[in-house]
């Protein structure tokens, strides 16, 4: 589950209910079905992350923007116990189901169990209907399930990257747009990081934010004094 889905957001109290039909009906032609999957991936590039949209962030990141930085973060670890290649691949597919179901927000009132079912259904459509359970499809499905189960060191590490990346993005929106409503994104991410190195990154990020806020406060005080 995406850490952003744990985050309160400034959103309308009611929103239209969405439906989640399969985006594609397989034809049985492996080449056509595979190409359709490649095209569906484009939705990850164009769909904006719901928490940022609800907080009215200008030009918010897409789902694939989020996954890309997580993948690079995975490459930056010094933890030799981890299978880094697996972590990079896991980061790149952990939100793959959102190509079909989107970034489901808590305000939509969809129970966690139903969200998991919808995402599993989307993955089944991708893996079996569109990629015909090929070796590549099996690898994608195994990585997604490993992340969702959260029982391996790699899965827990990537989950922590998910949290850290979200907090990093929140800080950047505060700095770049003067956003004042993003504290919940820090509250629901940094305190829950468990990997020691990512915890260190989180402390560095929190210190950077504190310095940034101190400078902004001083500038504000100077402006008032004048």
C-alpha positions as a printed Julia matrix, in Angstrom:
226×3 Matrix{Float64}:
   0.0     0.0     0.0
   1.23    3.43   -0.89
   2.21    5.53    2.12
   0.28    8.41    0.63
  -2.93    6.47    1.19
  -2.36    6.74    4.94
  -2.21   10.52    4.75
  -5.07   12.87    5.6
  -5.72   15.37    2.85
  -7.61   18.56    2.27
 -10.36   17.16    0.06
 -14.06   17.58   -0.55
 -16.23   15.68    1.92
 -17.99   13.85   -0.87
 -16.69   12.61   -4.19
 -18.26   10.56   -6.95
 -17.8     6.84   -6.59
 -15.4     5.39   -9.11
 -15.71    2.07  -10.87
 -12.74   -0.1   -11.77
 -13.5    -2.14  -14.89
 -10.56   -3.81  -16.64
  -8.91   -1.37  -19.02
  -8.39   -4.02  -21.66
 -10.0    -7.26  -22.71
  -7.32   -9.73  -23.84
  -7.56  -10.98  -27.4
  -5.47  -14.1   -26.97
  -2.89  -12.68  -29.38
   0.28  -12.49  -27.28
   1.83   -9.7   -29.34
  -1.28   -7.5   -29.31
  -1.93   -8.11  -25.63
   1.67   -7.35  -24.67
   1.64   -4.11  -26.68
  -1.59   -3.09  -24.95
   0.13   -3.57  -21.59
   2.99   -1.35  -22.7
   0.47    1.36  -23.6
  -1.36    1.02  -20.27
   1.91    1.83  -18.5
   1.54    5.35  -19.92
  -1.24    5.92  -17.4
   1.35    5.81  -14.61
   3.09    8.75  -16.3
  -0.06   10.86  -16.57
  -2.03   10.07  -13.39
  -1.21   12.47  -10.56
  -0.8    11.28   -7.0
  -4.08   11.82   -5.18
  -2.76   13.3    -1.94
  -1.02   16.13   -3.77
  -4.05   16.79   -5.97
  -6.31   16.96   -2.92
  -3.95   19.47   -1.33
  -4.0    21.57   -4.5
  -0.26   21.27   -5.17
   0.58   22.98   -8.48
   1.79   20.5   -11.09
   1.86   17.47   -8.77
   4.0    14.42   -9.45
   2.69   11.39  -11.31
   2.69    7.83   -9.99
   5.7     6.95  -12.14
   7.56   10.06  -10.94
   7.26    8.68   -7.42
   8.39    5.17   -8.38
  11.35    6.42  -10.41
  12.9     8.34   -7.53
  12.34    5.37   -5.23
  14.3     3.21   -7.68
  17.24    5.62   -7.68
  17.09    5.86   -3.88
  17.38    2.07   -3.73
  20.61    2.31   -5.71
  22.0     4.77   -3.15
  21.9     2.42   -0.18
  25.11    1.13    1.35
  23.35   -1.89    2.91
  25.22   -4.86    1.43
  22.72   -7.33    2.91
  20.05   -6.23    0.44
  19.55   -7.48   -3.09
  19.73   -4.01   -4.66
  18.64   -5.13   -8.11
  15.51   -6.64   -6.6
  14.84   -3.45   -4.63
  15.13   -1.31   -7.76
  12.73   -3.55   -9.68
  10.34   -3.68   -6.74
  10.32    0.11   -6.5
   9.5     0.35  -10.2
   6.47   -1.95  -10.01
   5.12   -1.59   -6.46
   2.33    0.76   -7.61
   1.82   -0.9   -10.99
  -1.79   -1.83  -10.18
  -2.56    1.88  -10.0
  -2.32    1.99  -13.79
  -5.8     0.45  -13.66
  -7.31    1.48  -10.32
  -5.54    4.81   -9.82
  -4.18    6.15   -6.54
  -7.15    5.32   -4.28
  -7.64    7.88   -1.53
  -9.09    7.24    1.96
 -11.85    9.79    1.24
 -13.28    7.38   -1.34
 -14.4     5.1     1.49
 -12.97    1.93   -0.04
 -11.93   -0.55    2.69
  -8.33   -1.7     2.7
  -9.39   -5.27    1.94
 -11.35   -4.1    -1.1
  -8.46   -1.92   -2.25
  -6.15   -4.92   -2.04
  -8.67   -7.03   -3.98
  -8.98   -4.4    -6.73
  -5.22   -4.1    -7.05
  -4.78   -7.89   -7.13
  -7.44   -8.07   -9.84
  -5.59   -5.45  -11.87
  -2.32   -7.34  -11.5
  -4.0   -10.59  -12.55
  -5.27   -8.86  -15.68
  -1.8    -7.54  -16.48
   0.1   -10.72  -15.68
  -2.22  -13.36  -17.08
  -4.49  -11.59  -19.55
  -1.98   -9.25  -21.17
   1.47  -10.76  -20.56
   0.2   -14.36  -20.8
   1.98  -15.46  -17.63
   5.34  -15.2   -19.34
   8.55  -15.46  -17.29
   8.69  -11.64  -17.26
   5.08  -11.49  -16.05
   5.82  -14.0   -13.29
   8.79  -11.9   -12.15
   6.62   -8.77  -12.01
   3.89  -10.57  -10.1
   6.34  -12.1    -7.62
   7.94   -8.73   -6.89
   4.55   -7.08   -6.4
   3.37   -9.8    -4.05
   6.63   -9.68   -2.09
   6.22   -5.93   -1.6
   2.58   -6.26   -0.58
   3.33   -9.05    1.89
   6.18   -7.01    3.41
   7.91  -10.03    4.91
  11.39   -9.76    3.36
  14.19   -7.31    4.12
  13.93   -5.96    0.57
  10.17   -5.4     0.81
  10.47   -3.58    4.12
  13.33   -1.47    2.77
  11.33   -0.45   -0.31
   8.36    0.41    1.91
  10.66    2.72    3.86
  11.81    4.28    0.59
   8.14    4.86   -0.22
   7.76    6.77    3.04
  10.99    8.74    2.65
  10.28    9.66   -0.95
   6.87   11.03    0.0
   8.36   13.18    2.77
  11.06   14.42    0.38
   8.4    15.43   -2.12
   6.38   17.17    0.57
   9.4    19.24    1.6
  10.04   20.2    -2.03
   6.45   21.36   -2.44
   6.75   23.4     0.75
   9.95   24.99   -0.52
   8.88   25.51   -4.13
   5.26   26.53   -3.64
   5.07   27.75   -0.04
   2.6    24.97    0.78
   1.26   25.15    4.36
  -0.96   22.04    4.53
   1.53   19.21    4.13
   2.43   18.37    7.74
   0.33   15.16    7.65
   2.62   13.79    4.94
   5.59   14.05    7.31
   3.61   12.71   10.27
   2.54    9.59    8.37
   5.95    8.78    6.89
   9.16    9.66    8.72
   8.19    8.27   12.16
   7.43    4.87   10.64
  10.74    4.3     8.84
  12.58    1.3    10.27
  15.67    0.78    8.1
  18.64    2.45    9.89
  20.09    4.1     6.82
  16.73    5.42    5.62
  16.09    6.65    9.17
  19.32    8.64    8.86
  18.14   10.09    5.55
  14.89   10.99    7.28
  16.7    12.8    10.1
  18.73   14.72    7.53
  15.53   15.66    5.72
  13.84   16.79    8.94
  16.89   18.91    9.82
  16.86   20.47    6.36
  13.17   21.29    6.77
  13.8    22.84   10.18
  16.52   25.06    8.74
  14.28   26.04    5.86
  11.45   26.98    8.22
  13.84   28.94   10.44
  15.09   30.98    7.48
  11.51   31.62    6.33
  10.53   32.71    9.83
  13.49   35.08   10.09
  12.69   36.59    6.71
   9.09   37.08    7.77
  10.15   38.76   11.03
  12.5    41.09    9.13
   9.72   42.03    6.75
   7.4    42.88    9.66
  10.13   44.93   11.37
  10.58   47.05    8.27
